[in-house]
């Protein structure tokens, strides 16, 4: 087992199936251009092989399927069905939900039990302004379909002061009514926002967010797993919501996450642009591959920071 001096090890793997996305969200890309697939993206069978090897080398027992937007790539079906056959304690999916109705059958067939849907507003006009693509009603139909299939649904919302701060309470109302856990994600200093003068103006801290929620609801902090990214709050007799407080209360000292990008590179930390190629190792025989992989994993674990520092890398490219 590979462990650093803080006791951190890799337990959670996030796999980006593609860098491509059918949205161009304002907090992700600066110019409205949709992200395209990366050069030399690995096919589904090679990504599955990489997952198996990483599981063997680290004891990883949780996998989250991400992108870009994972549902836009043709390899989604094969990868989902394949990863669900692995001996993992948990497999989940993060998606913007735009293509969920088209993928409903394969999701049902796979036996997937958990899904996170990124959704920043219930206002159709603001939805278009923020996502710069897609259609709100289609997302909501897909969300309802996932609930009908019996999946545990969470919604991820990024509060941005100039865009959707007034949508925080309506979104929470919507989720509580449906038994959905809403996760508020603090705006992150990634990509074009790292050196942006507008970041400070648009950033909504956990304290400010809780003030907004407190205008309607009483809540109290509740327990969360040791390596959880979210601070969780209980609203008595109503439900739970979480805050992923990257800036206000970083979770870096307990982070167990490893990211596998669609081109076969590993990232050990969101605050580090260091990347480690394992795609080129996949054809090696096991007796040569595993020692090299162990060395790469030691380097990736060494990239982890003590606190979130931001990075020029676009998070969508590495399975954020």
N, C-alpha and C positions, 0 to 999 in steps of 0.2 A: 504494500500500500504506500502511495506517495503522499506525504503529509508535510506541511511547512511548519515553521516555528510557532504559528498561531493555532495550530491544530486543524488548519483548513485542508480539505482534500476535495477532489472532484466527485460529486454524487449526482449532479443534475446536468444533463447534456441538452443543449438547444441546437437543433439542426435546421439550418437555412436551406430549403430546397432550391431556392432561386433568389437572385438579387432583384428580379423584375417585380414591378408592382403596378397595379391598375389605378392607383391613386397617386397624387403628388402633394401630400399634406404639407401645409405651410411650415410646420415645425420640423419636418423631415428634409425637404428639399427647398432651396431658395428661389428657384426660377420657374417653378410650375412644370418642369419636364419630368415625365414619369421615368422611374429607374428601369433600366433594361437588364436582361440577364448578363451575368458576368462571362468573361471569356473562359473557355475550358471548364464549364460547369460539369460536375460529375453526374453520370446517369444514376437512376434510382438504385440499381444493383450495387454500384460501387459505394454509394452513400450508406446503404445497408451494411455492406461489408465493413466500412469504417466504424459504424456504430457497434457492430459486434466486437471488433478489435478493441475499441475504447472501453467497452463493457468488460472485456476480458482483462484489460490492463489496469483498470481503475476500480472496478466494482460499481460503476455507475448503474443506478437502478431506476432513474427517471429520465424520460425523454420528452422534450416539447418540440413539436414541429412548427417552424416559423418560416419567414421569408426575409426580405421582400414580402410578397403575398403568396403563400404556398399553394393556394388553389388555382393560380393562373398557369402553373406548369403541368405539362402532360404526365410528368413522373409522379404526381401526387398520389394517384390511386395505388400504383405499385408500391411506393414507399410506405404508405399508410398501412396497407394490408401486410406488408413484410415486417414492419416494426411492431405491429400488434402481435405477431407470432413469437417475438423474442421474450425471454424470461425477465420482464421488467415489472416493477411494482406499480408503475404509473406511466401512461402515455397521454399527452394532451396536445391540443392544437390551438395556435393563435392565428386569427384571420380577421380581415376587415369585414367579412360576411357577405360581400357582394355576390359571390358565386356559390353560396351555401345551398341554394335550391337545386343547382345543377349537380352538386356533389352529395346530395342527401342520401342517395341509394348506397354509394360506396361507404359513406360514414356509418350507415346502419349495418351494412355487411361486415364492417371491420370490428364492430363491438366497442368502438371508442366511447369513453364515458365522460370526458371532460373537454370543454372548449372555452376559450376566451375570445370575445369579439370586441374589436377596437371600434368605439363609437363615441364621438365627442359632442354630439348634440342631437336633440330630437326635432330641431327646427330645420325644415327642408332647405331653406335659403342658406342658413349658416353652414349646413352640411356641405353644400356645393362650394361655399367659399373656403372652407377648411380643407376638405378632401380633394377639391379640384378634380373630381371624377366620381363616377358611380351615382347611385340613386338611393336615398334613404329608405323608401318604402320596400325596396328589394331586400335591403339588409334586415329590416324588421320582420319581413316574411320568413327569411332564413333563420332568424333568431327564434321565432315561434316554432318553426319546424324542428329545430334542435330540442326545444323544450318538449315537444310532442314525442320525440324519440326517446325521451327520458334522460338526456344528457344533463350534467351539471354545468350550467352556463354562468360565466362571469363576464362582466363588461369592463373594458379598460377605457378610461377617459383621461385625456390630457387637458387640464384647465389652463387656458391662456387668457391673460387678463384682457387683452384687446379684442378677443373673439368670442369666448363662450363662458365667461365667469358667471353670467346670469343663467346659464343652463345647468349649473351644479345641482341646485335643489330639485328642479324638474326631473333631471336624470335620476337622482336618488329616489324621488317619489316613484318613478317608473319601475326601477329595479326592486324596491321594497314591495311593491304591489305584486310582483311576479316571483318573488323568492329568489331573486338574482343578487349575487354579491357584486357590488360596484367597486372597482379599484380606481382610485384617482392616482395618476402618475405625474409627479412633478416634472415640469419642463426640464429637459436635460441639455447640458452644454456639450452637444455632440454635433459633428459636421459643421454646417455654416453658422450654428449658434454659438460655437466655442468662443469666437472673438466678436460676436455681434453686440453692438451697442444697445440693441433693442431687447436683448435677453433680460436684463434687469427690470425693464418696464413691463414685460409680459409674464415674468416668473410669478407664480402663485405659491407661496410657501405653505407648508402643512399648517402652520399657525393661522395664516390668513384663510385657508380653506376651511378649517374647523370653525372659524368665526362665522363664515357664510352658512355652513351647515347648522351651526348653533342658533341661527336666527329662526329656525323652525323646529329643530329636533334637539332633545336631550340625549346624550350618549356617554359611554364610559369605555375606557381602553380595556381590551380583553387580550387573552393570551394568543400568541402566534407561534408556530414551530420555530425552533432555534435558528434555522437557516432561511427563514422566510424573508422575502424581499419587502413584505408589506407590514405596516403597523395596522392592527385591526381594532375596530370600534364596534361596540354593541349598542343598538338602539332598542331599549326595552320594549318587548312585545311587538317588535317590528322587523328586526333583521340586523344584518352586519354589513359594514362597509370597510374598505381598507385604503391606506395611503402608502404608495411607494415613494418614500421621501428621500430621493437620491441626494438632495442637497441638505435638507433639514435634519435628517436622521439617517445617515448612510449606514448601509448594512454590510459594508465591505469586509469587516473583520470576521464575519461569519459566512462569507460567500462560498458556496460550493459549486458554482456554475462554470461550465466549459462550453464554448461555442464552436460548432463546426460549420464553416461557411460552405456555400454550394460549390466552390472551386477546390475544396479539399484542404483548406487552411484552417488551423485551430487558433482560437483566440482565448487567452486565459483571463482577460480583464477588459472591460469596456473602456477603462481609462488608459489603455496601452494600445498603441498601433502595431505592436509586435505580433507577427503572425508566423505560424509554423506549419510547413507543408507536410501533410501526411498522405495526400493523394498520390504522390509519386512513389510511396512505399507499398501500395496495395498489392502490387504484383510480385513482391518479394516472398520467398518462402518464410514460413513462420519463425524458423530459428534465426533468421536475419532480421525480419521485420520487428518482432517484439522488443528486442534490445534497443533498436533505434527509436521505436515508439515510446518506450519508457524514458529515454533521454529527452525526447521532445516534450513529454508531459511534465518532466521536472522543470524544464525551461518555462513552459506555459504557466505552471503554478507559481513560479518565481516572478511572473509578470504582475501578479495581483498586488493592488495598492492597499494602503490602510484606510484610505478615504477616497470618495469619488472626486476625480480631478477634471473630468471631461476629456474629449479627444476629437481630433479632426475627422476621424473615421465616421462615415454615415452609419448610424446604428442599424438601419434596415439591411445593410450589406452583409452584416455578420450575425444575423438572427437575433435582433434586439427584441 
